[in-house]
Amino acid sequence: MLGRDRYGVKPLFYARHEETWVFASEIKAIVALPGFQPRLDRQACYDFLGLGYVPEPATGFANVHVVPRPRSSS
């Protein structure tokens, strides 16, 4: 079971590493895994340069993603 904060303020990242799914609240925890090879996401870089941020569910890495925030009920 995996949970995210109720309002979706804190990010929750995930990646596939070897034969395991890994989850963390910070990308650096995933990147620090022994043998994990982060790959640059070029589109995320373009988005960051043009928009000033990287739209979810992308991150700066092609093989690290963010669990989407819950939609507001309003």
Backbone as XML, in Angstrom:
<?xml version="1.0"?>
<chain id="A" units="angstrom">
  <residue number="1" name="MET">
    <atom name="N" x="0.843" y="-1.160" z="0.000"/>
    <atom name="CA" x="0.000" y="0.000" z="0.000"/>
    <atom name="C" x="0.898" y="1.235" z="0.000"/>
  </residue>
  <residue number="2" name="LEU">
    <atom name="N" x="0.473" y="2.225" z="-0.747"/>
    <atom name="CA" x="1.238" y="3.456" z="-0.868"/>
    <atom name="C" x="0.265" y="4.612" z="-0.774"/>
  </residue>
  <residue number="3" name="GLY">
    <atom name="N" x="0.630" y="5.620" z="-0.025"/>
    <atom name="CA" x="-0.249" y="6.775" z="0.124"/>
    <atom name="C" x="0.483" y="8.063" z="-0.172"/>
  </residue>
  <residue number="4" name="ARG">
    <atom name="N" x="-0.300" y="9.053" z="-0.441"/>
    <atom name="CA" x="0.219" y="10.385" z="-0.712"/>
    <atom name="C" x="-0.524" y="11.338" z="0.219"/>
  </residue>
  <residue number="5" name="ASP">
    <atom name="N" x="0.100" y="12.471" z="0.530"/>
    <atom name="CA" x="-0.575" y="13.380" z="1.446"/>
    <atom name="C" x="-1.919" y="13.808" z="0.865"/>
  </residue>
  <residue number="6" name="ARG">
    <atom name="N" x="-2.844" y="14.075" z="1.728"/>
    <atom name="CA" x="-4.233" y="14.294" z="1.350"/>
    <atom name="C" x="-4.424" y="15.392" z="0.305"/>
  </residue>
  <residue number="7" name="TYR">
    <atom name="N" x="-3.693" y="16.476" z="0.414"/>
    <atom name="CA" x="-3.890" y="17.604" z="-0.491"/>
    <atom name="C" x="-2.945" y="17.584" z="-1.687"/>
  </residue>
  <residue number="8" name="GLY">
    <atom name="N" x="-2.072" y="16.620" z="-1.758"/>
    <atom name="CA" x="-1.177" y="16.504" z="-2.911"/>
    <atom name="C" x="-0.103" y="17.567" z="-2.960"/>
  </residue>
  <residue number="9" name="VAL">
    <atom name="N" x="0.269" y="18.098" z="-1.793"/>
    <atom name="CA" x="1.284" y="19.147" z="-1.749"/>
    <atom name="C" x="2.677" y="18.553" z="-1.901"/>
  </residue>
  <residue number="10" name="LYS">
    <atom name="N" x="2.957" y="17.501" z="-1.185"/>
    <atom name="CA" x="4.266" y="16.854" z="-1.241"/>
    <atom name="C" x="4.303" y="15.914" z="-2.443"/>
  </residue>
  <residue number="11" name="PRO">
    <atom name="N" x="5.356" y="15.968" z="-3.239"/>
    <atom name="CA" x="5.438" y="15.073" z="-4.396"/>
    <atom name="C" x="5.760" y="13.638" z="-3.983"/>
  </residue>
  <residue number="12" name="LEU">
    <atom name="N" x="5.393" y="12.702" z="-4.832"/>
    <atom name="CA" x="5.723" y="11.300" z="-4.635"/>
    <atom name="C" x="6.249" y="10.791" z="-5.965"/>
  </residue>
  <residue number="13" name="PHE">
    <atom name="N" x="7.521" y="10.416" z="-5.987"/>
    <atom name="CA" x="8.182" y="9.984" z="-7.211"/>
    <atom name="C" x="8.276" y="8.467" z="-7.262"/>
  </residue>
  <residue number="14" name="TYR">
    <atom name="N" x="8.337" y="7.932" z="-8.484"/>
    <atom name="CA" x="8.507" y="6.482" z="-8.639"/>
    <atom name="C" x="9.372" y="6.191" z="-9.854"/>
  </residue>
  <residue number="15" name="ALA">
    <atom name="N" x="9.964" y="5.016" z="-9.830"/>
    <atom name="CA" x="10.798" y="4.559" z="-10.948"/>
    <atom name="C" x="10.861" y="3.036" z="-10.901"/>
  </residue>
  <residue number="16" name="ARG">
    <atom name="N" x="11.223" y="2.465" z="-12.007"/>
    <atom name="CA" x="11.461" y="1.020" z="-12.103"/>
    <atom name="C" x="12.968" y="0.829" z="-12.031"/>
  </residue>
  <residue number="17" name="HIS">
    <atom name="N" x="13.419" y="0.046" z="-11.058"/>
    <atom name="CA" x="14.851" y="-0.206" z="-10.889"/>
    <atom name="C" x="15.071" y="-1.707" z="-10.814"/>
  </residue>
  <residue number="18" name="GLU">
    <atom name="N" x="15.800" y="-2.216" z="-11.792"/>
    <atom name="CA" x="15.994" y="-3.659" z="-11.944"/>
    <atom name="C" x="14.611" y="-4.296" z="-12.032"/>
  </residue>
  <residue number="19" name="GLU">
    <atom name="N" x="14.220" y="-5.146" z="-11.127"/>
    <atom name="CA" x="12.900" y="-5.783" z="-11.178"/>
    <atom name="C" x="11.971" y="-5.250" z="-10.097"/>
  </residue>
  <residue number="20" name="THR">
    <atom name="N" x="12.234" y="-4.040" z="-9.621"/>
    <atom name="CA" x="11.488" y="-3.492" z="-8.490"/>
    <atom name="C" x="10.973" y="-2.098" z="-8.803"/>
  </residue>
  <residue number="21" name="TRP">
    <atom name="N" x="9.781" y="-1.790" z="-8.308"/>
    <atom name="CA" x="9.267" y="-0.426" z="-8.332"/>
    <atom name="C" x="9.762" y="0.258" z="-7.071"/>
  </residue>
  <residue number="22" name="VAL">
    <atom name="N" x="10.312" y="1.454" z="-7.199"/>
    <atom name="CA" x="10.782" y="2.208" z="-6.035"/>
    <atom name="C" x="10.018" y="3.526" z="-5.957"/>
  </residue>
  <residue number="23" name="PHE">
    <atom name="N" x="9.750" y="3.959" z="-4.738"/>
    <atom name="CA" x="9.011" y="5.183" z="-4.486"/>
    <atom name="C" x="9.792" y="6.018" z="-3.489"/>
  </residue>
  <residue number="24" name="ALA">
    <atom name="N" x="9.721" y="7.339" z="-3.638"/>
    <atom name="CA" x="10.414" y="8.232" z="-2.713"/>
    <atom name="C" x="9.780" y="9.616" z="-2.782"/>
  </residue>
  <residue number="25" name="SER">
    <atom name="N" x="9.977" y="10.386" z="-1.724"/>
    <atom name="CA" x="9.450" y="11.748" z="-1.704"/>
    <atom name="C" x="10.431" y="12.741" z="-2.323"/>
  </residue>
  <residue number="26" name="GLU">
    <atom name="N" x="11.639" y="12.288" z="-2.623"/>
    <atom name="CA" x="12.637" y="13.124" z="-3.291"/>
    <atom name="C" x="13.327" y="12.308" z="-4.383"/>
  </residue>
  <residue number="27" name="ILE">
    <atom name="N" x="13.587" y="12.947" z="-5.514"/>
    <atom name="CA" x="14.246" y="12.264" z="-6.628"/>
    <atom name="C" x="15.634" y="11.782" z="-6.231"/>
  </residue>
  <residue number="28" name="LYS">
    <atom name="N" x="16.330" y="12.560" z="-5.410"/>
    <atom name="CA" x="17.702" y="12.180" z="-5.059"/>
    <atom name="C" x="17.763" y="10.840" z="-4.347"/>
  </residue>
  <residue number="29" name="ALA">
    <atom name="N" x="16.704" y="10.427" z="-3.672"/>
    <atom name="CA" x="16.688" y="9.113" z="-3.039"/>
    <atom name="C" x="16.655" y="8.003" z="-4.083"/>
  </residue>
  <residue number="30" name="ILE">
    <atom name="N" x="15.953" y="8.215" z="-5.173"/>
    <atom name="CA" x="15.897" y="7.224" z="-6.252"/>
    <atom name="C" x="17.218" y="7.195" z="-7.010"/>
  </residue>
  <residue number="31" name="VAL">
    <atom name="N" x="17.742" y="8.373" z="-7.338"/>
    <atom name="CA" x="18.997" y="8.474" z="-8.086"/>
    <atom name="C" x="20.166" y="7.870" z="-7.298"/>
  </residue>
  <residue number="32" name="ALA">
    <atom name="N" x="20.075" y="7.887" z="-5.980"/>
    <atom name="CA" x="21.150" y="7.361" z="-5.128"/>
    <atom name="C" x="21.171" y="5.834" z="-5.049"/>
  </residue>
  <residue number="33" name="LEU">
    <atom name="N" x="20.165" y="5.172" z="-5.596"/>
    <atom name="CA" x="20.149" y="3.708" z="-5.557"/>
    <atom name="C" x="21.344" y="3.144" z="-6.313"/>
  </residue>
  <residue number="34" name="PRO">
    <atom name="N" x="22.024" y="2.162" z="-5.731"/>
    <atom name="CA" x="23.159" y="1.551" z="-6.434"/>
    <atom name="C" x="22.723" y="0.960" z="-7.778"/>
  </residue>
  <residue number="35" name="GLY">
    <atom name="N" x="23.404" y="1.350" z="-8.825"/>
    <atom name="CA" x="23.116" y="0.815" z="-10.155"/>
    <atom name="C" x="22.044" y="1.569" z="-10.921"/>
  </residue>
  <residue number="36" name="PHE">
    <atom name="N" x="21.383" y="2.526" z="-10.301"/>
    <atom name="CA" x="20.357" y="3.285" z="-11.012"/>
    <atom name="C" x="21.029" y="4.278" z="-11.950"/>
  </residue>
  <residue number="37" name="GLN">
    <atom name="N" x="20.604" y="4.275" z="-13.209"/>
    <atom name="CA" x="21.169" y="5.167" z="-14.218"/>
    <atom name="C" x="20.105" y="6.180" z="-14.642"/>
  </residue>
  <residue number="38" name="PRO">
    <atom name="N" x="20.122" y="7.392" z="-14.079"/>
    <atom name="CA" x="19.136" y="8.385" z="-14.504"/>
    <atom name="C" x="19.392" y="8.825" z="-15.940"/>
  </residue>
  <residue number="39" name="ARG">
    <atom name="N" x="18.300" y="8.991" z="-16.687"/>
    <atom name="CA" x="18.393" y="9.444" z="-18.080"/>
    <atom name="C" x="17.700" y="10.794" z="-18.213"/>
  </residue>
  <residue number="40" name="LEU">
    <atom name="N" x="18.351" y="11.734" z="-18.835"/>
    <atom name="CA" x="17.821" y="13.072" z="-19.021"/>
    <atom name="C" x="16.582" y="13.048" z="-19.913"/>
  </residue>
  <residue number="41" name="ASP">
    <atom name="N" x="15.554" y="13.766" z="-19.518"/>
    <atom name="CA" x="14.339" y="13.923" z="-20.323"/>
    <atom name="C" x="14.440" y="15.257" z="-21.055"/>
  </residue>
  <residue number="42" name="ARG">
    <atom name="N" x="14.744" y="15.207" z="-22.335"/>
    <atom name="CA" x="14.964" y="16.435" z="-23.109"/>
    <atom name="C" x="13.708" y="17.307" z="-23.165"/>
  </residue>
  <residue number="43" name="GLN">
    <atom name="N" x="12.553" y="16.694" z="-23.304"/>
    <atom name="CA" x="11.319" y="17.493" z="-23.358"/>
    <atom name="C" x="11.110" y="18.237" z="-22.043"/>
  </residue>
  <residue number="44" name="ALA">
    <atom name="N" x="11.414" y="17.603" z="-20.936"/>
    <atom name="CA" x="11.285" y="18.270" z="-19.635"/>
    <atom name="C" x="12.241" y="19.460" z="-19.551"/>
  </residue>
  <residue number="45" name="CYS">
    <atom name="N" x="13.411" y="19.328" z="-20.129"/>
    <atom name="CA" x="14.368" y="20.444" z="-20.150"/>
    <atom name="C" x="13.818" y="21.602" z="-20.976"/>
  </residue>
  <residue number="46" name="TYR">
    <atom name="N" x="13.239" y="21.304" z="-22.144"/>
    <atom name="CA" x="12.635" y="22.339" z="-22.976"/>
    <atom name="C" x="11.477" y="23.016" z="-22.236"/>
  </residue>
  <residue number="47" name="ASP">
    <atom name="N" x="10.660" y="22.189" z="-21.581"/>
    <atom name="CA" x="9.537" y="22.739" z="-20.819"/>
    <atom name="C" x="10.030" y="23.664" z="-19.716"/>
  </residue>
  <residue number="48" name="PHE">
    <atom name="N" x="11.071" y="23.247" z="-19.022"/>
    <atom name="CA" x="11.592" y="24.071" z="-17.934"/>
    <atom name="C" x="12.124" y="25.405" z="-18.450"/>
  </residue>
  <residue number="49" name="LEU">
    <atom name="N" x="12.842" y="25.358" z="-19.559"/>
    <atom name="CA" x="13.388" y="26.596" z="-20.126"/>
    <atom name="C" x="12.283" y="27.517" z="-20.647"/>
  </residue>
  <residue number="50" name="GLY">
    <atom name="N" x="11.236" y="26.942" z="-21.203"/>
    <atom name="CA" x="10.156" y="27.752" z="-21.765"/>
    <atom name="C" x="9.100" y="28.169" z="-20.757"/>
  </residue>
  <residue number="51" name="LEU">
    <atom name="N" x="8.792" y="27.288" z="-19.814"/>
    <atom name="CA" x="7.705" y="27.548" z="-18.876"/>
    <atom name="C" x="8.181" y="27.968" z="-17.488"/>
  </residue>
  <residue number="52" name="GLY">
    <atom name="N" x="9.413" y="27.594" z="-17.165"/>
    <atom name="CA" x="9.930" y="27.872" z="-15.826"/>
    <atom name="C" x="9.635" y="26.761" z="-14.838"/>
  </residue>
  <residue number="53" name="TYR">
    <atom name="N" x="9.010" y="25.688" z="-15.314"/>
    <atom name="CA" x="8.743" y="24.513" z="-14.483"/>
    <atom name="C" x="8.555" y="23.302" z="-15.386"/>
  </residue>
  <residue number="54" name="VAL">
    <atom name="N" x="8.557" y="22.125" z="-14.790"/>
    <atom name="CA" x="8.340" y="20.885" z="-15.535"/>
    <atom name="C" x="6.939" y="20.388" z="-15.206"/>
  </residue>
  <residue number="55" name="PRO">
    <atom name="N" x="6.024" y="20.329" z="-16.185"/>
    <atom name="CA" x="4.656" y="19.874" z="-15.917"/>
    <atom name="C" x="4.618" y="18.405" z="-15.489"/>
  </residue>
  <residue number="56" name="GLU">
    <atom name="N" x="3.787" y="18.103" z="-14.498"/>
    <atom name="CA" x="3.613" y="16.715" z="-14.067"/>
    <atom name="C" x="2.915" y="15.932" z="-15.162"/>
  </residue>
  <residue number="57" name="PRO">
    <atom name="N" x="3.134" y="14.654" z="-15.310"/>
    <atom name="CA" x="3.871" y="13.758" z="-14.425"/>
    <atom name="C" x="5.350" y="13.646" z="-14.755"/>
  </residue>
  <residue number="58" name="ALA">
    <atom name="N" x="5.847" y="14.514" z="-15.613"/>
    <atom name="CA" x="7.268" y="14.461" z="-15.975"/>
    <atom name="C" x="8.141" y="14.987" z="-14.838"/>
  </residue>
  <residue number="59" name="THR">
    <atom name="N" x="9.400" y="14.615" z="-14.899"/>
    <atom name="CA" x="10.431" y="15.154" z="-14.022"/>
    <atom name="C" x="11.580" y="15.511" z="-14.956"/>
  </residue>
  <residue number="60" name="GLY">
    <atom name="N" x="12.711" y="15.823" z="-14.452"/>
    <atom name="CA" x="13.860" y="16.089" z="-15.313"/>
    <atom name="C" x="14.486" y="14.826" z="-15.868"/>
  </residue>
  <residue number="61" name="PHE">
    <atom name="N" x="13.990" y="13.671" z="-15.429"/>
    <atom name="CA" x="14.559" y="12.383" z="-15.831"/>
    <atom name="C" x="13.518" y="11.563" z="-16.580"/>
  </residue>
  <residue number="62" name="ALA">
    <atom name="N" x="13.947" y="10.910" z="-17.646"/>
    <atom name="CA" x="13.040" y="10.092" z="-18.452"/>
    <atom name="C" x="12.571" y="8.850" z="-17.704"/>
  </residue>
  <residue number="63" name="ASN">
    <atom name="N" x="13.349" y="8.371" z="-16.759"/>
    <atom name="CA" x="12.991" y="7.134" z="-16.068"/>
    <atom name="C" x="12.591" y="7.362" z="-14.605"/>
  </residue>
  <residue number="64" name="VAL">
    <atom name="N" x="12.240" y="8.589" z="-14.248"/>
    <atom name="CA" x="11.683" y="8.900" z="-12.932"/>
    <atom name="C" x="10.419" y="9.711" z="-13.175"/>
  </residue>
  <residue number="65" name="HIS">
    <atom name="N" x="9.318" y="9.315" z="-12.541"/>
    <atom name="CA" x="8.035" y="9.972" z="-12.752"/>
    <atom name="C" x="7.446" y="10.397" z="-11.423"/>
  </residue>
  <residue number="66" name="VAL">
    <atom name="N" x="6.435" y="11.234" z="-11.471"/>
    <atom name="CA" x="5.751" y="11.680" z="-10.256"/>
    <atom name="C" x="4.322" y="11.157" z="-10.289"/>
  </residue>
  <residue number="67" name="VAL">
    <atom name="N" x="3.852" y="10.700" z="-9.137"/>
    <atom name="CA" x="2.454" y="10.279" z="-9.023"/>
    <atom name="C" x="1.609" y="11.552" z="-9.163"/>
  </residue>
  <residue number="68" name="PRO">
    <atom name="N" x="0.634" y="11.566" z="-10.063"/>
    <atom name="CA" x="-0.166" y="12.770" z="-10.265"/>
    <atom name="C" x="-0.876" y="13.216" z="-8.988"/>
  </residue>
  <residue number="69" name="ARG">
    <atom name="N" x="-1.025" y="14.526" z="-8.860"/>
    <atom name="CA" x="-1.722" y="15.099" z="-7.710"/>
    <atom name="C" x="-3.215" y="14.767" z="-7.830"/>
  </residue>
  <residue number="70" name="PRO">
    <atom name="N" x="-3.878" y="14.630" z="-6.672"/>
    <atom name="CA" x="-5.330" y="14.409" z="-6.721"/>
    <atom name="C" x="-6.025" y="15.629" z="-7.315"/>
  </residue>
  <residue number="71" name="ARG">
    <atom name="N" x="-7.057" y="15.385" z="-8.067"/>
    <atom name="CA" x="-7.820" y="16.498" z="-8.642"/>
    <atom name="C" x="-8.714" y="17.102" z="-7.571"/>
  </residue>
  <residue number="72" name="SER">
    <atom name="N" x="-8.881" y="18.402" z="-7.618"/>
    <atom name="CA" x="-9.756" y="19.056" z="-6.647"/>
    <atom name="C" x="-11.215" y="18.744" z="-7.005"/>
  </residue>
  <residue number="73" name="SER">
    <atom name="N" x="-12.056" y="18.716" z="-6.013"/>
    <atom name="CA" x="-13.448" y="18.369" z="-6.233"/>
    <atom name="C" x="-14.307" y="19.597" z="-6.483"/>
  </residue>
  <residue number="74" name="SER">
    <atom name="N" x="-13.685" y="20.755" z="-6.695"/>
    <atom name="CA" x="-14.486" y="21.972" z="-6.904"/>
    <atom name="C" x="-14.878" y="22.157" z="-8.337"/>
  </residue>
</chain>
